[in-house]
């Protein structure tokens, strides 16, 4: 007879053999998923017999994890800003450091009665949905070039009751937005663009390299190509005094800061560090008067 404790121990051994970090945690998480129980229940029922059907389901999800498929894709969800978001292989898995973008946008928009926001490279919609949920009066335009990603984002917006306040656009950065958005301007542009160099892909963990969407990861040979395009265009959509809040890669604060300065359209950028001390978000406020 295989007990629940036996199944977890065997699963942890299997995942360890496939170089999974925190193998036992993943083994327990996957069994919770299969059984629809929490960890406390597993601990209390460790000597219970493992049901045959549940055992087969458990074997299937363990095989997926052993191939290094991300746990989030197997479970179908990822936590972000205190909420659960649907994630599929069509979208990048939300990271904790991206919460800095949400935090900064909320700080900038505090006291703004009905803010308008553009969220570029929206992916799962985690930034747009979180902002809409925190600010019921906000109106958000969310853009992604992947129709499949937008389908996931729309589902997340419906799940969190924000679908009526977010308009989704398929296309490349600002291109699909109507001319009225450029004329009226928005208070904030948020973005989590691709920011890895093409030659960095091979060195990524298998969970990222083999499963997450490459177009959401790789910007080009330099890694700053998409971010540069956003900086060069964002001022056309921001109101005077409006702000671009954009995630960036390690070591990109200097190059992107120079691009911001060269435009003559923004003030001196602010850089935010994540919990690991990495410069992770660049914040650039549009000047009220350009310096052409």
N, C-alpha and C positions, 0 to 999 in steps of 0.2 A: 504494500500500500504506500503510495506517495502522498505525503502530507503537504500542506501549504508551506511549512517551513522547509521541507525537503526541496520542493519545487523552486523556492526562492534561492536556496543555496546552490542548486544545480544551475539555475539561470545566471546567477552571479559569476559562477565559475566559467560558464560559456562566454559571457560578455567580457570577462577579464582576459580570456584567451584571445579575444579579438580586439584587445587594446582599448577597451571602453573605459574612460575615466568615470569614477564613481559607479562601478558596475552594480553593486548591490542596490544603490539608490534607484538606478534605472530598472533593475529587476523588480523591485517592489512597486515602483510607479506603474510599470506595465501590467503587473498583476492586479493592482488596484483598478486600472483601466478595464481590464478584461472582466473582473468580477463586479465592477460598479461599487466598490467598497473603498474605505480610506485606510491609511496605515495603521491606525489604532485597531481597526477590525482585524487586520492581518496578524498583529501581535497577539490579539486575544484568541484567535482561532488557528494558531500555528499548528496544532495537532490534528486539525480537521483533515479529512480525506480530500484530495484534489479531484474534483469532478472531471470525468473523461472529456466532455465537450469543452469545458473551460480549459483543460490541459491542451487540447488541440489548438484552440484560439491563442493560448499563451505561447505555444511553440511557434505559431505563425508570426506573431509580433516580435518575438525574440529573434527570429531569423532576420526580420527586417532591420532590427537594431544591430545585429551582428554584422550586417553588411555596411554599417555605419550610417544608415539612414537616420536623420535627426529625430530625436525623441518627439519634438514638437509636431513633425509631420505625421508621425504614427498616432499620436494622441489627437491631432487635429486642432490644437489650440496652443496659445502662448499668452502668458500674462504680460500686460503692459499698462502702466499708469493706473494700477489697481483694478484693471478690467481684463476679462478674457477675450482674446481675439481668435477668430478662425484663421488658421494658416494652412496653406497647401503648397505643393512644390512650385506653384505659379508666383508665389510671393516670397520676398526675403523675410526671414524670421525676425520679428522685432527684438531689438537689443535694449538692455537697460540704459546704455549711454544715450540713446535717442530720446529718452525722457527729458534730457537737458533742453532739447528743442521745444518741447511742450512747456516745460517750466519757464523758459525765457519768454516765450510768446505770451503766456498768461501774465507774467510780470509786466511786460510792455503794454498789454491791453487792459490792465486793471483800471477800472473807472471809465472805460470806453463803452458807451451805451449799446451800440449795435455794430460791433467790429466786422469788417470784411477781410477775409483771409484767402490767400492762394496757397495751396499745398501742392508742391511739385514732387514728382516721383513718389506718389502716394502709396503704392504697393498695397499692403493689407488695409490701408486707411487708418493705421493706428494713431498717427498724429492728428489727422483731420477729425476723426471720430472723437478722440479724447478732448480736443479743443471744443468741438461742438457740444459735447456732453457737459463740459465745465462752464460753457458760456451759452446758455440757451438762446440768447439774442444774436449770436454770431451767424454770419452767412459765409459759407466756405465753398471755394471752387477747388476741386481736387483733380489733379491731372496725372495720368500715367500713359506711357506708350503701349502698354500691354493690355489688351481687352480682357484677357484672362485674369490679370491682377485686379482690374477694375470690378470684375464680377465678385471677387472675394471682398473687396472694399465695400461694395454695395451691400453685400450680406452682413458685414460687420456693422455698417451704419443702421441697417434694419434691426439687428440684434440689440443695439444700444439705443434705439429710438431717436436717432439723429438723421434719418434719411431725408426728412423734409427740409433740412437745413444745409445739406451738402449737395452740390451739383457736380457730377462726375464727367470728365472729358477725356477722350482717348486721343492721344497725340504726343508730339515731342515738345516737352517743356511748355512755353507760353503759346506755341503755335495755334492750338485749338481754341484759345480763348477769344471771345468776341471783342470787337473794337471798343465797345462800351466800357469794358473793364479797364482798358488802357486809358480811356478818357477820364473816368471817374476816380480811379486809383483805389488801392486797398491799404489798410493799416499795416499789415504784416504779410510777408511771403515766407513760408517755411519750406524746407527742402531737406531730404535725405538722399542725395544723388549717389550714383555709383562713384566710388573714389579710389578704387584699387588700380594699380598698373597692370597691364596685360601680363607682364612677366612674373607677377606675384601669384597668379592662379595656381601654378603647380605646387607651390609651397604651402597652400592652405590645407587645413584639416580636411579629411575626406568628407565629413558631414557638410562642409561648405562647398568644397571644390566639386564634388560629384552630385550634389543634390539641390543646392540653392540656385536660383536662376542667374546665369552668368551675366545677362544684360543688366541686372540690378547690382552687380558687384564691380564689373570692369568698366572703367571710364575710357581707357585708351593707353597709349604708350607712357604717358606721364602721370596718369591718375587724376589730373586736375581738369581734364578737358570739359567735362559736363559742368563742374562747379564754375569754371571760367565763363561759360556761356550764360549761366544763371546770373552771375554778377553783372555781366555786360548788358543784360536785358532787364533785370528786375527793377531798376530805377524807373523804367517806362511805365510800370504797373503800380508802383508805390506812390502814395500821396506824399507830398512834401513832408518830411519828418517821419515817414513810414520806414519800416525796418525789415531787412532781410535777415533771417535766422536759419543758418544752414549747417548741417553736420559735415565734417570733413575727415580726411584720413590723417594718420600720424605723420608729422613733419610737413603738413601742408599749410600751416598758419602763415608762415613767411611768404611763400609764393602767392597765396590767395590774397594776403594783405596788400601785396604790391599791386595786384590787379585791381583791387578795390581803390587804392590810391590813384592809380593811373586813370581811372574813369573820370575823376573829378566830380563825381556825382554823389559821393558818400563822405561822411565824416570819418574820423579815425576809427577803425574797427575794434571791437572788443572780442576777446577770445576766452571761451569757457573751457575749463578742464573737467574731464570725467573723474570718477572715483579712483582710477589708476594713475591720475596725474597727467594724462595725455591731453594735449590740446585738441578738443573734439568738436567744438561749435564756434563758428565765426558769426559775429553780429555786426551788421553794417547799416547805419541809419542814413536814409536819403537826405541830402542837403535841401534846405528850403530854397536856396538859390544855388544853381549849378555854377561851377568854376570854369566854364568853357573860355 
